[in-house]
């Protein structure tokens, strides 16, 4: 299937058996493509004795531990075809992942993101309040995950305002002017969870201020591990963000630099959803077998979008639980799940050692 055909699908339109059939074909094609074009990936598969031909059940696609993207340059296109390089926002002291995007992959990821998010907020462009600093976009060639997120969601913007100054303090004058200019309009707010909490929600609370953005929506993602130290639950985050910002909806999303575009959006029922372009498999940390519905394990994320790097099957460092498939009350087809925490580093390292041996 061409990239245009693939991204022409409706984001939550395929029931289980149709989606599995699509993934059998496309995951096998992607594995062959990257095997042929990425020498490091080919060596990994050869070392593991993985055959080069035939369809692949989604559970059998060779998965790469996310940490390998920090250690190896995994690129399936010539360097001169790299459109931009995305750097993950790694934990302090860690090497970031480097993800190499060509024009085709970047375009597919952008089209998929547009369709996924449009399914939740509509297609109309909205005044866009970025709960971050413009500073994060400084190096346009080496994007951070934060910068990529901001630019990705900016395609829904009619006008844009950055709520934080270069010192990560609230830019009161700029923000107030922007909100006054769009009084009574529905706004889209976007930011990374920890930054929204620390630099916006708490800053407003400490000043005794409350915005009135009724009808607006806040989309946030990432950064939950930093909030764990402050003992802030998802429910408390939502409630206090709603109260401080005066928004109608607070929607989380789950995504990663290694699979930009194929984000898992949270529906009004509080469930994260896999679109037609992505899927999750929850694996037992001991033997990496597939967990049953309701059984917690390490999250593997599949994506049909990466053409320029072998990121189509990635074992994350997150723990989650599959809640169901095709049965969410919101009506969207596909798997729906919850992220419950971070995997002990040893569990993912154990899988990584298999590739390093």
N, C-alpha and C positions, 0 to 999 in steps of 0.2 A: 504494500500500500504506500502510495506517495505521501510525503509530508502534508501536501495540500488536502488530500483525501482524508488523512487521519485527523487533521485539525478541523475538518469540516463536519465531524460528528458532533452531535449534541452532547454536552458534558456528562449527563447522568441518564443516558438513554438505553444502555445495553443491559439486559438481564444476564444473570450469571453464566449460562451456557454459551451465549453469544460472545460475552466478554472473554471467557476462557479460550474459545476458538480463536479469537483475534490475538490473544496473548501467545498462544502456542506458535502461531505463524510469525508474529512480529518479534518476539523475544529470540526465536531461533535465527531470524534474519539479522537482528542486531548483533547477536553473539558472533555470527559468521563475519559480518562486516568489520567488527572491531578486532576480531582475531586476525583478519587479513591485513588490517591497516595500522594496528598498534602493536609493535614488537613486544613491549613489556606485558601486555595483556595475553598475547599468544604464548609467551614463555610461562606465564602463570597457569594457563589452561593446559598446556602440554605437561607441566609438572604435576598437575592434578589428574592427568589421564582423561580429560573430558573430550568426547568425540566431537568432530567438526560438523557432522551432518545430522539431518533429521529434525523433526519438530521437538519442541521442549515444553513439557508441562511447566506452568509458572513456578511451581515449587522446586523444579529441577534446574532452573536457569542458574548458571554459576554466579554466585553473589560475591561482591568485593566488600570487605570490611571498610567502613568509611575512613578509617585511619590510613589506608593505603594511599589515598589521594594526598595525604601530607608527605608521604615518603617517596612516591614515584611520580614521574611526569607522564601521565596517562593521556595520550593525545593520538587521535585517529585521523588527523588531517595534517598536511605539511604546515610548518610553522608560519609560512607566509599567508596561509588561509585563515589564521586565527584572527577573528574579528575583535574579540576582547577576552581578557583573562579575569575570571572571577575568583576572589580570595574569600574563603570562609572566615567568619568571625570566630577564630579559635579561642579557647580559654587562655588566659594570660600565661605567657611562657611557652605555649605550644606553637609549633609550626602551623600556619594555616594551610588548608587544602588549596590547590590551584586547579581551577576548572577552565578548560580551553574551549571557547565557543567560536564556531564559524558562523557565517551569515545564515545558513539554512537552519542550524540548531537554534540560534538566537531568535529567528523569526517564528519558528514553531513554538518555542517556549512562550513567546509574547502572545501569539494567537490563542494558545491554550489558556494562559492566565486570564486573558480578556474574557473568554467564554465562561470560565469557571466563576470569576468574580461577578460578571454580569448576571449570572443566574441568581445571585444573592442580592445585588443592589440595583439591577437594571442597567440599561445601556446609556442612559443619559449622563452626559458629563456634569460633574458637580464641583463647586468650590472645594479645593483640596487643602486641608490644614495638616501639614506634616509635623508630627510631634517629635521633631529632631532638629539638628542644626544643618544649615546649608553646607557647612564645612565637610560633611561626610562625603560629598561628591567631588572633592578636590582633585583626585587622580582619576580621570575618566577612562584611562587605559586599564588600570588595575582596580576593578570594582571590588568593594567589600560587599558582603551579603546585605548589610544595611543599605548601602548605596543602590544595589541592584533591586532591593525591595522597594525603595522609594521611587526609583525610575520606572519599575514595573507597574506600580499602582498609579503613577502619574498619568498614564494614558486615560484614566477616568476623570482627569482634572479639566475644569474650564478655566480656573485661575488657581494659583498656588501660593501658599504662605508657609514659611517655616516658623514654628512657634518658639524655637530656642535660638539663642544667639551663639556666637562662637565659643563662649565659655559655658555653654549648656545651661544657662539661666533663661527664664521665660522672657521673651522679647515682648514686653507688655504693650509698647506703643504700636509695633508692627501688627501684633495679633489683634489688638482692639480696632485698629483702622480696618483690617481685613474683615473682621466680624461685623463691624458697622456697615461696611459696603455690601455685605451679603445677609443683612438682617432678615429673618423670616424665611430664608432659603434652606433647603436640605443640604448639609455638608457631608463630605467624606473625610474622616480623620484617620490617619494611619501612623503607626509607630511600632517600635520594638518594645515588648512587654515591660522589661526592666526599666527602660528609659521613660516610658509613659508613666510608670509607677513613681519612679524616683524624682524625675525632673518636671512632671506635669501634675499628676494627681496630688502628690504630697505637697508640692509647691503651692498649689491652689488651696489645699487644706490649711497649710501653715499661715497663709495670708487671710484665711477666712473668706476666700473668694469662691464664687460658683458661676460657671458659664451657663447660658441658656441656649442650648443647641437642639431644641426639641425637633424631632423628626430626623435628626442626623444619625450617622452610624460610625462607630469606631471599629476599625479592623486592626488587630495587633497580633504579633507572633514572635516566637523566639524568646530567649532570656529567662525561661522559667527556673533554670538551675540557679541563677543569681537571686531570684526571689525566694528560693527555698530557705536561704539563710535568714530571711526576715519573717519567716513563718506566715506568709501570705497565701491563702488558698485561692483557687480560681474563683470561687463564689464571692469571696471578699473583694478580690480585685475588680470583678464585674460591678459589684454593688457600689464600691467607692468611686470607680471611674464614672459610672452613670450619674452618681450624685454630684461629683465635682464638675463634670463636663456638661451635664444636662442632656446627654444624648439619648436617643430612643433605644438603640441596640449596641451591644458590645460583642463582637464576633472574633473569636480566636482563629488562627490558622496554624497548620503544621507544615513546615517545609524545610528545605536544606539547600545550601549552595550547590551541592553535588547533583541536585535535580531541580534546578530553577524552573519555574513555570508551572510545574505539576503540583501545585499546592493542594493541601487537604483543608478545605474550609469547614468551619463549624456552622451547623444549621441551627435554627431556632430551638430545636430539641436538645441542643448541647452536645451533639455528636459530630465528630470529624468524619468527612466523607471522601472516599476515593472516587475520582472522576474516571472517564473512559481512558484517560491517558496515564493513569497511575493506579497502583494497587498496593495493598499491604499483605504481608504474611507475618504472623506472629510465631516466633520460633523459641523452643525450649533452650535455655542457656547451656544445659548439659550436653545434649547431642544434636542440637539444631533441628530436631524434628518439629513438625508443624503442630502448634497448639490448637486445642479445641476452642469453640466460642466460649468466652468467659474465663479462659485460662491465661494468666499473664505470662509474658515472655518478651524477648528482644524483638524489636520491630525491624523487618526487612521491607524496604520500599522499592517497588518496581516502577519504571517509567518507560514509555514508548517514544519519548522525545529525543534523547541524546543521540546525535549522529556524529559529533566531532570528538567524543571521548566515551569510554566504556562505562557509563554511569546508569545503565538500564536495570541493574539489580544490585542494590547497596544494602549491606547490613549496617544499621545505625547503632548508635550508642544509647538508644532510648528504649524504655520498657513501656509496653502498652498491652491492651486487651481488645480482642475483636468482640464487638457487641452484636453483630448480625450482618446480613447481606440481603439487599433488595426489600427490607422490611421496615425501614425507618418511617415513623409517622409523618415526616416531612414530605414523603413521596418520592424522594430521589432514589434511583437505583444504584447499586454498587455496595461495596462493603462500608460499614461505618464502625468507628472504633474510638478508643480513648487512649491518650498518652498519660502514663501514671508516674513516670520518673526517669532517672538515668540508670543505665546498666552499670554494675561494678566494672571498672575498667578491665579487669582480668578476663571477664567473659568475652569481650570483643577482641581483646588481645589474643586470646586463645585461638580464635578463628584466624586472626591475622598471621599468627605464627605458621599456620598451615601453608599460607602463600609464601612466607619468607623462608621456609625450609627448603 
